[in-house]
Amino acid sequence: DFIPKHAYRQFINVVNKWNCDVVIGSYMRRIDDGSWYVPQEIKKICEDNDGKNLAGEYPVVIKNPSLWNRLYRREFLEKNNIRFLNENHGEDVIFNLDVIRCAEKVYTTDSVCYYYSKRENKRDSVSTSWSEKNTLSHIRAISTYMLYFDGIGDVYSEAIYLRTEITYLMNGIRTVEDRTERNNLYECIMRELKKYIGNKKYEDFISNLLGVDLETAVLVPFDVYLMYKQLNWQQKAAAPSNNAAGQQLQNNKEVVLQQFAKGQIGFKYILKYIKAWIKFKIFH
């Protein structure tokens, strides 16, 4: 990585113009063929919000939580006692959420203030390796802000936060080779997501993100979750007509009963299925 010569001068120009606590700068990223580009997300943040105070705009941080393209006023950090969590992964997200929550003025510049290059061998990078230690650290970090946005009435930010972190974590643990570690990480994620069971604003949303009903996802190991997800995809791809829906549900019923008989799923899942079956019979 490297910082262009003009970066700090440009940051200070923004500080002097707006007397702000934080400046967010644009950056360039290098892709596999060696060429550089400005990611669309940071371009949108910096260009669309030029001259706008982004204090309290949590999605800005959720979509771009990096530290290295920002300048922070030291006095502001000290006054609000903003510090890093004692974690080695995901701590930048939480730091910046604390910052944007406490800041009075946050402004941007579309001037490129950083050049970010990922290592070709991602296993050598702390930020991209999916070791059990790093991933558990990330889960602990992000859990500190789960349901925070909902608590302040910001449902949109809560949804963006869930979408970003669930997608990131679920894609990541697929790459963990050790089955025991993989299941352990999945269990830790589901333990946090249990907080949303029964919450009508988010439960269906999370289920759609997972591709499996949340109440089911929290009960099964990762490999079984993947099978259920694949089955759901196949059923959606088949797109049965209304006339065939009853037969499809009947087939699903047989599958569920067989899984229950073999001890693959529990009584709670059976009760949920019976409710769905009764609802189908009533309305069809």
Secondary structure, 3 states (H helix, E strand, C coil): CECCCCHHHHHHHHHHHHCCCEEEEEEEEECCCCCEECCHHHHHHHHHCCCCCCCCCHHHHHHCCCCCCEEECHHHHHHCCCCCCCCCCCHHHHHHHHHHHHCCCEEEEEEEEEEEECCCCHHHCCCCCCCHHHHHHHHHHHHCCCCHHHHCCCHHHHHHHHHHHHHHHHHHHCCCCCHHHHHHHHHHHHHHHHHHCCCCCCHHHHHHHHCCCHHHHCCCCHHHHHHHHHHHHHHHHHCCCHHHHHHHHHHHHHHHHHHHHCCCCCHHHHHHHHHHHHHHHHHC
